[in-house]
Amino acid sequence: MRFTRLAAVSAIAVALTLSACAAGGASPTTKPVPSRAVVIVSGGGTITPFTTPTMACSSDKGFMSAGNTDTALRDFLLAQGKQVYTAPAMDDWGVVAEPDPASFAPFKGCPMVLPEVMTIMTAGDIDSGGERLARFLNYLYTDYGVTDVDLVGHSNGGLWSRAAINILKATNSPVTIRSLVAMGAPHVASVPGRFTWGEMTLADCMGVQFCIDFNTVWIKYAGQGDKGLNREDTLKYLDGPDGWNNAQGNALDNIPVTLMAGTYFTAMGGDPTIWPYDGITSQYSAWATNVSDAIMPHRSCWSAPLTHSIFVSDFAKIDGQTALTWNTDALAEVNRAIDESDTALSQPNRQGCGS
């Protein structure tokens, strides 16, 4: 499995080169003056518009200028003086389309719609999402002069980011990834993915009503809207010697990774690979507990009693400030990780990650 995936990464080099023209970017003859930016990557099932440090969608009442995952995070980082872009993402094939105004946290009036080849399909497989993200990062280089990137990936955005890093390195991209912050990323598996594919049952919910209700609803979504991602958010696909994690090889060498976990939902005596969790991802998975240092050489960990997203908080009927991408303490941790990324590799490995 590993050799097949690595060969596929090499083959992507030609596709990325060709797609630069399709994306509207031309390869410069000289490298731009170094320019550092933060790129936010949203997670599974999301619809996220492309925004730049100076252009975003409408801020009219009831609408979110960068989608429900990225808006608060983007606003916070911009206020800290960061140059922030959001990667385009769509939950189906095609370009980003504005959601129904009556849907949960919609957006409208966005500055630009980028081509499908640079748009992460958020119901699809991890490596394809990484390929599209890699094209987008190359586009930021050619069209915006971005040379150095701090990636902030929420949920599966953390895995798409890792896949993109692998591709960028394999294709000798001029884009340098300085750091990765993964917020609630299912590095080992997601709880709904494990439930859908029989790796856990409702008995593992330990009587916690949210877990029972959410996973019951999720399996219906998986049967209707999923296009490959859910079956990859499993132990079978991600874990083990032949799993996706090991196939990433040395992609994260010299890149400090900050792993953030939400622990809002707990159950005494529950399976430690499931509990505590944020409604989607367990702390065990968000902290990449079973991923070796050979694959993720330098990590630090952070957790707080937060949910995965404002969607999960809304489902649980609790305040949105409990969500990883909206909570001010969590946003401050993201900013700290970016600010300290230049010196992070000189610090001890696995700080905050427990024993």
Secondary structure as GFF3:
##gff-version 3
##sequence-region A 1 355
A	DSSP	alpha_helix	2	22	.	.	.	ID=ss1
A	DSSP	beta_strand	36	41	.	.	.	ID=ss2
A	DSSP	alpha_helix	67	79	.	.	.	ID=ss3
A	DSSP	beta_strand	84	86	.	.	.	ID=ss4
A	DSSP	beta_strand	89	90	.	.	.	ID=ss5
A	DSSP	three_ten_helix	116	118	.	.	.	ID=ss6
A	DSSP	beta_strand	120	121	.	.	.	ID=ss7
A	DSSP	alpha_helix	126	144	.	.	.	ID=ss8
A	DSSP	beta_strand	148	154	.	.	.	ID=ss9
A	DSSP	alpha_helix	156	170	.	.	.	ID=ss10
A	DSSP	beta_strand	176	183	.	.	.	ID=ss11
A	DSSP	alpha_helix	191	196	.	.	.	ID=ss12
A	DSSP	three_ten_helix	202	205	.	.	.	ID=ss13
A	DSSP	alpha_helix	209	224	.	.	.	ID=ss14
A	DSSP	alpha_helix	229	232	.	.	.	ID=ss15
A	DSSP	alpha_helix	235	238	.	.	.	ID=ss16
A	DSSP	alpha_helix	244	247	.	.	.	ID=ss17
A	DSSP	beta_strand	257	262	.	.	.	ID=ss18
A	DSSP	alpha_helix	283	286	.	.	.	ID=ss19
A	DSSP	beta_strand	299	304	.	.	.	ID=ss20
A	DSSP	alpha_helix	310	315	.	.	.	ID=ss21
A	DSSP	three_ten_helix	320	322	.	.	.	ID=ss22
A	DSSP	alpha_helix	328	339	.	.	.	ID=ss23
A	DSSP	alpha_helix	341	344	.	.	.	ID=ss24
###
